[in-house]
Amino acid sequence: AEPKLEIQQIAMRDVAGKPTPTVSVRNSGDAHGRLEGMLDAKDAKGSNFNLAVEGTPIMPGQTRTLALIPKTEDGRVAQPSYPVNASGMLDWDKGSFKIKTEIK
């Protein structure tokens, strides 16, 4: 048994009443998996920060939308100005996804 994760979409969605960058992940495997990592990001005002992926497990057969939480270098939550350009790698047990996107 093992997970098989694939990224479906990176987009802005309403999370707890607030527009938030998110990643939708599908697990077509037969075990749960987790996406891990941070993306390097730069907002419309030129501020640099990270987008940390929420660590919630994705169960077999499930498509889950995970928040990409904007964080400063010292771990505080950032308040970016959109659009945001993000790049880097998001990892899981069996591989990595190379990401380069603009989030509006």
VMD Tcl script that draws the C-alpha trace (Angstrom):
set ca {
  {0.00 0.00 0.00}
  {1.26 3.46 -0.88}
  {-0.07 6.92 -1.72}
  {0.04 8.40 -5.21}
  {-0.22 12.17 -4.98}
  {-0.75 14.59 -7.85}
  {-1.24 18.35 -7.76}
  {-4.50 19.39 -9.40}
  {-4.47 23.18 -8.98}
  {-2.84 26.11 -7.18}
  {-5.28 28.99 -6.68}
  {-6.78 31.51 -4.28}
  {-9.71 30.14 -2.25}
  {-11.76 31.33 0.69}
  {-10.39 29.67 3.85}
  {-12.08 30.62 7.14}
  {-13.56 33.71 5.49}
  {-10.23 34.97 4.14}
  {-8.74 34.71 0.60}
  {-5.84 32.25 0.92}
  {-3.41 30.64 -1.53}
  {-4.16 26.91 -1.75}
  {-3.00 23.74 -3.48}
  {-5.47 20.97 -4.44}
  {-3.93 17.49 -4.20}
  {-5.40 14.18 -5.38}
  {-4.39 10.84 -3.85}
  {-5.13 8.00 -6.28}
  {-3.12 5.49 -4.21}
  {-4.26 3.07 -1.53}
  {-2.59 4.65 1.53}
  {-2.66 8.17 2.99}
  {0.04 10.68 2.07}
  {1.20 14.15 3.08}
  {2.56 17.04 1.08}
  {5.45 18.91 2.75}
  {7.63 21.89 2.04}
  {7.73 25.63 1.45}
  {7.73 27.75 -1.66}
  {9.80 30.92 -2.03}
  {7.42 33.80 -2.77}
  {7.52 37.47 -3.70}
  {4.44 39.68 -3.59}
  {3.33 42.65 -5.72}
  {5.19 45.09 -3.40}
  {8.46 43.13 -3.67}
  {8.29 41.57 -0.19}
  {9.88 38.11 0.15}
  {8.34 35.36 2.28}
  {7.58 31.62 2.22}
  {4.37 29.72 1.46}
  {4.26 26.75 3.86}
  {1.94 23.90 2.86}
  {-0.58 22.75 5.48}
  {0.40 19.24 6.69}
  {-3.03 17.60 6.69}
  {-3.03 13.99 5.39}
  {-4.68 13.16 2.06}
  {-6.58 9.90 2.39}
  {-6.78 7.28 -0.42}
  {-9.17 8.38 -3.18}
  {-9.44 11.89 -1.73}
  {-8.80 15.27 -3.32}
  {-7.97 17.79 -0.61}
  {-7.37 21.52 -0.75}
  {-4.48 22.56 1.49}
  {-3.68 26.13 2.53}
  {-0.34 27.64 1.53}
  {0.34 29.73 4.62}
  {2.39 32.93 4.01}
  {5.22 33.08 6.59}
  {8.11 35.46 7.15}
  {11.67 34.25 7.73}
  {11.11 34.35 11.51}
  {7.91 32.25 11.28}
  {5.30 34.98 11.63}
  {2.29 34.97 9.32}
  {2.88 37.38 6.42}
  {0.23 39.65 4.85}
  {1.13 39.58 1.14}
  {-0.11 41.90 -1.59}
  {-1.36 39.91 -4.57}
  {-0.44 38.75 -7.14}
  {2.30 36.57 -5.65}
  {4.99 34.73 -7.63}
  {5.95 31.43 -6.00}
  {8.50 28.77 -6.86}
  {10.18 25.78 -5.27}
  {9.50 22.15 -4.46}
  {6.66 20.48 -2.57}
  {7.60 16.97 -1.47}
  {5.90 13.71 -0.49}
  {7.23 10.24 0.40}
  {7.58 9.09 -3.22}
  {8.68 12.26 -4.98}
  {8.53 16.01 -5.45}
  {6.58 18.55 -7.46}
  {8.46 21.49 -8.98}
  {6.29 24.60 -8.68}
  {6.57 27.94 -10.49}
  {3.33 29.93 -10.53}
  {1.62 33.26 -10.08}
  {-1.19 33.31 -7.52}
  {-3.79 36.07 -7.98}
}
mol new
graphics top color blue
foreach p $ca { graphics top sphere $p radius 0.5 }
foreach p [lrange $ca 0 end-1] q [lrange $ca 1 end] { graphics top cylinder $p $q radius 0.2 }
display resetview
